Amino acid sequence: MNHRPALYELADRHQLSPAQTRALFTLADLDAPPRQLQVRFWQVTALLAAGLGGFGLIMWVAANWDSLGRMGKFGLLQGWVALTALAAWRVAALRTPMGLLCLLGIGALFAYFGQTYQTGADAWQLFALWALLALPLCLGVRSDVVWLPWVVVACSGISLWTYTHTDHRWRADGSDLPIHLVGWALGALIVTLLSPWAQRWTGGASSARRLALLAMVVSITLAAVAGLFSEHGMAHYLLGLAVLGTAAVVLLQPRWFDIFGLSAVVLSLDALLVGGWVRLMFNDSSAGDLIGRLLLTGLVAAGLLAASVALIMRRHKQVQAGTPAGASA
């Protein structure tokens, strides 16, 4: 927020002299650098150095692929993981960037192992093992910088597992419902792991929680929409509505309130409801006025979106003011 216009208005209202106006701006400390600038600068520099260093090491290994023997490659990758883990454990100032490097090194080590020995394992198994072994690292570092890529790895593993167990097809048939339910449950488990309830163990992981919630919401919405317009997938649609509705109720509570997560969930609910309305209205394309039904569908979608935005903003103001859920805005 820019406070300069307010200060100029204040100076004009009280007819302050130029010297008094300068003194007012000096007290406001508007021209001073941010208090945490130096700390944040070195933190960002260390993170960039860690990311670029890890990328450079991967490129160096790729450039010298033919000159390095199998044991040399394994030794280099294992040494990378061991040294970065040791640095993250012993040097507090380097814990976050070294934790990020260690997480990347674990993935590189598993990828090289799979390429070297051709174990025949599915891709989801690599991501699952990567996420499982990197979990103690994330719990030790306690930073969003490490939790964010971990969420990407874990959610990728869940998505690949679902894809593998549905005959390598993105579908929503009735026989696939248990598989999708397991995937949704694993996504909810990750969101719970990163929730404020577990913050004492995980640290501040709000960005990672939002990413995990967004991934889960997208997965549920896509499966529910696919089930809505398939022949035997109505159960996906109904359960998707139920799960997203439950998530919306939970996120409306003051302790769990998050305007980003609630907006994503409510938007997905709106999309599913509009999708159900479309199927109901256009199930028989030969009946009624097509233009009239399209106009009515647009009005329903707009009204639903407006009501959702009003609900979210009202709840946001209530949470900021500390009022109970049933109080009026």
C-alpha positions in Angstrom: 0.0 0.0 0.0 1.3 3.5 -0.9 1.1 5.8 2.1 2.5 8.9 0.4 -0.9 10.3 -0.8 -2.2 10.0 2.7 0.8 11.8 4.1 0.5 14.6 1.6 -3.2 14.9 2.4 -2.4 15.1 6.1 0.2 17.8 5.6 -2.2 19.8 3.5 -5.0 19.5 6.0 -2.8 20.8 8.9 -1.0 23.4 6.7 2.4 22.0 7.5 5.5 23.9 6.4 8.0 22.3 4.0 10.3 21.5 6.9 7.5 20.0 8.9 6.4 17.9 5.9 9.9 16.6 5.5 10.0 15.7 9.2 6.6 13.9 8.8 8.0 11.8 5.9 11.1 11.1 8.0 9.0 9.8 10.8 7.0 7.7 8.4 10.4 6.1 7.3 9.1 5.6 3.7 12.4 6.1 2.0 14.3 3.6 4.3 15.1 0.2 2.9 13.0 -2.8 4.2 14.2 -4.0 7.6 14.6 -7.5 6.5 16.2 -6.6 3.1 19.7 -7.8 4.0 18.5 -11.1 5.5 16.1 -11.8 2.7 18.7 -10.9 0.1 21.2 -13.5 1.3 18.5 -16.1 1.8 17.4 -15.7 -1.8 21.0 -15.6 -3.0 21.7 -18.9 -1.2 18.6 -20.5 -2.7 19.5 -19.4 -6.2 23.0 -20.7 -5.7 21.7 -24.0 -4.5 19.4 -24.4 -7.4 22.0 -23.3 -10.0 24.6 -25.4 -8.4 22.5 -28.5 -8.5 21.5 -27.8 -12.1 25.2 -27.3 -13.0 26.2 -30.6 -11.3 23.5 -32.4 -13.3 24.8 -30.8 -16.5 28.4 -31.7 -15.6 27.5 -35.3 -15.1 25.6 -35.3 -18.4 28.5 -33.7 -20.3 31.0 -36.3 -18.9 28.6 -39.2 -19.1 31.0 -41.3 -21.2 34.1 -40.6 -19.3 32.7 -41.5 -15.9 32.4 -45.1 -15.0 29.3 -46.6 -13.3 30.9 -46.5 -9.9 32.1 -43.0 -10.5 28.6 -41.8 -11.3 27.1 -43.6 -8.3 29.9 -42.2 -6.1 29.4 -38.7 -7.3 25.6 -38.8 -6.8 25.8 -40.5 -3.4 28.5 -38.0 -2.3 26.2 -35.2 -3.4 23.4 -36.5 -1.3 25.6 -37.3 1.7 27.4 -33.9 1.8 24.3 -31.8 1.3 22.4 -33.8 4.0 25.4 -33.3 6.4 25.6 -29.6 5.6 21.8 -29.2 6.1 22.1 -31.0 9.5 25.2 -29.2 10.8 25.1 -25.7 9.4 21.9 -23.8 10.3 22.5 -20.9 7.9 22.7 -23.3 5.0 19.9 -25.7 6.0 17.3 -24.6 3.5 19.5 -24.4 0.3 21.4 -27.6 1.2 18.1 -29.3 1.9 16.8 -28.3 -1.5 20.1 -29.7 -3.1 19.7 -32.9 -1.1 16.1 -33.4 -2.3 17.2 -32.9 -5.9 20.2 -35.2 -5.4 17.9 -38.0 -4.1 15.8 -37.8 -7.3 18.9 -37.8 -9.5 20.3 -40.8 -7.7 17.1 -42.8 -8.1 16.8 -41.8 -11.7 20.3 -43.0 -12.5 19.8 -46.3 -10.6 16.6 -47.0 -12.6 18.4 -46.2 -15.9 21.4 -48.3 -15.0 19.8 -51.5 -13.8 16.5 -51.4 -15.7 14.5 -52.7 -12.7 11.2 -52.6 -14.6 9.6 -50.6 -11.9 6.8 -48.2 -12.9 7.5 -44.5 -12.8 5.1 -44.0 -9.9 7.3 -46.3 -7.7 10.3 -44.0 -8.3 8.3 -40.9 -7.3 6.8 -42.7 -4.3 10.2 -43.8 -3.0 11.7 -40.4 -3.6 8.9 -38.7 -1.6 9.1 -41.3 1.2 12.9 -41.0 1.7 12.8 -37.2 1.4 10.1 -36.8 4.0 12.5 -36.8 7.0 14.6 -34.2 5.2 11.6 -32.0 4.8 10.6 -32.4 8.4 14.1 -31.5 9.5 14.5 -28.4 7.3 11.0 -27.1 8.0 10.8 -24.7 5.0 8.4 -24.1 2.1 11.4 -24.1 -0.2 11.9 -27.9 0.4 8.2 -28.7 0.9 7.1 -27.2 -2.4 9.2 -29.6 -4.6 8.4 -32.5 -2.3 4.7 -31.8 -2.9 5.3 -31.8 -6.7 7.1 -35.2 -6.3 4.4 -36.7 -4.1 1.5 -35.5 -6.2 3.2 -36.7 -9.4 3.6 -40.1 -7.8 -0.1 -40.2 -6.9 -1.1 -39.2 -10.4 1.1 -41.7 -12.0 -0.1 -44.5 -9.7 -3.7 -43.7 -10.6 -2.8 -43.6 -14.3 -1.0 -47.0 -14.0 -3.9 -48.7 -12.2 -6.5 -47.5 -14.7 -4.9 -49.4 -17.6 -2.8 -46.4 -18.5 -5.8 -44.4 -19.5 -7.3 -41.2 -17.9 -10.8 -42.4 -17.4 -13.6 -42.5 -14.8 -15.5 -45.7 -15.2 -17.4 -47.3 -12.4 -14.7 -50.0 -11.9 -12.0 -47.3 -11.4 -13.8 -45.6 -8.5 -11.8 -47.4 -5.7 -8.5 -46.4 -7.4 -9.6 -42.8 -7.6 -10.8 -42.8 -4.0 -7.4 -44.0 -2.9 -5.7 -41.3 -4.9 -8.0 -38.6 -3.4 -7.3 -40.0 0.1 -3.6 -39.8 -0.4 -3.9 -36.2 -1.6 -6.0 -35.3 1.4 -3.3 -36.9 3.6 -0.7 -34.6 2.1 -2.9 -31.6 2.7 -3.5 -32.7 6.3 0.3 -33.2 6.8 0.9 -29.6 5.7 -2.1 -28.1 7.6 -1.9 -25.7 10.5 -2.7 -28.6 12.8 0.7 -30.2 12.0 2.7 -26.9 11.7 4.6 -27.7 14.9 6.3 -30.6 13.1 6.4 -29.4 9.5 7.1 -25.7 10.0 5.6 -22.9 7.9 4.4 -24.7 4.8 1.5 -22.6 3.6 2.6 -22.4 0.0 3.2 -26.1 -0.2 -0.2 -26.8 1.4 -1.9 -24.6 -1.1 -0.1 -26.4 -4.0 -1.1 -29.8 -2.6 -4.7 -28.6 -2.1 -4.8 -27.3 -5.7 -3.4 -30.6 -7.0 -6.1 -32.6 -5.1 -8.9 -30.3 -6.2 -7.9 -30.5 -9.9 -7.6 -34.3 -9.7 -11.1 -34.6 -8.1 -12.7 -32.1 -10.5 -11.3 -33.8 -13.6 -12.4 -37.2 -12.5 -15.8 -36.0 -11.5 -16.3 -34.2 -14.8 -15.2 -37.2 -16.7 -17.6 -39.4 -14.7 -20.5 -36.9 -15.3 -20.3 -37.3 -19.1 -19.4 -41.0 -19.1 -21.9 -43.9 -19.2 -21.0 -45.5 -15.9 -19.2 -42.7 -13.9 -22.0 -40.9 -12.1 -20.6 -42.2 -8.8 -17.4 -40.2 -9.5 -19.4 -37.1 -9.9 -21.5 -37.5 -6.8 -18.5 -38.4 -4.6 -16.6 -35.5 -6.1 -19.3 -33.1 -5.1 -19.4 -34.7 -1.6 -15.6 -34.5 -1.1 -15.3 -30.9 -2.4 -18.4 -29.8 -0.3 -16.8 -31.3 2.8 -13.5 -29.5 2.0 -15.4 -26.2 1.6 -17.1 -26.7 5.0 -13.7 -27.4 6.6 -12.0 -24.4 5.0 -14.8 -22.1 6.2 -13.9 -22.7 9.8 -11.7 -20.0 11.3 -8.9 -22.4 12.3 -8.6 -23.8 8.8 -9.6 -20.8 6.8 -7.5 -20.1 3.7 -8.9 -17.8 1.1 -6.8 -19.3 -1.7 -7.8 -22.9 -0.9 -11.4 -22.0 -0.3 -11.5 -20.2 -3.6 -10.1 -23.2 -5.5 -12.5 -25.6 -3.8 -15.6 -23.4 -4.4 -14.6 -22.7 -8.0 -14.4 -26.4 -8.6 -17.8 -26.9 -6.9 -19.3 -24.3 -9.2 -17.8 -26.0 -12.2 -19.2 -29.4 -11.2 -22.6 -27.9 -10.5 -22.7 -26.1 -13.8 -21.6 -29.3 -15.5 -24.5 -31.2 -13.8 -26.9 -28.4 -14.9 -25.6 -28.7 -18.5 -26.1 -32.4 -18.6 -29.6 -32.0 -17.2 -30.6 -29.3 -19.6 -29.0 -30.6 -22.8 -29.5 -34.4 -22.3 -32.1 -34.2 -25.0 -30.9 -31.9 -27.6 -34.1 -32.1 -29.6 -36.4 -30.7 -26.9 -37.0 -27.0 -26.2 -35.3 -23.9 -27.3 -31.6 -24.3 -27.6 -30.8 -20.5 -27.4 -33.1 -20.2 -24.4 -31.4 -23.0 -22.6 -27.9 -21.6 -23.3 -29.0 -18.2 -22.0 -30.5 -19.8 -18.8 -27.3 -21.8 -18.3 -25.2 -18.6 -18.6 -27.4 -16.9 -16.0 -27.2 -19.9 -13.6 -23.4 -20.0 -13.9 -23.1 -16.2 -13.4 -25.4 -16.3 -10.4 -23.6 -19.2 -8.8 -20.2 -17.5 -9.3 -21.5 -14.2 -7.8 -23.0 -16.0 -4.8 -19.7 -17.9 -4.3 -17.6 -14.7 -4.4 -20.0 -13.0 -1.9 -19.8 -16.0 0.5 -16.0 -16.1 0.4 -15.5 -12.4 0.9 -18.1 -12.3 3.7 -16.3 -15.2 5.5 -12.9 -13.5 4.9 -14.1 -10.3 6.6 -15.6 -12.4 9.5 -12.3 -14.2 10.0 -10.3 -11.0 9.9 -12.7 -9.4 12.4 -12.7 -12.5 14.6 -16.5 -12.8 14.5 -18.3 -16.2 14.9 -19.4 -18.1 11.8 -23.1 -17.3 12.3 -22.6 -13.6 12.9 -23.8 -11.2 10.2 -21.4 -9.3 8.0 
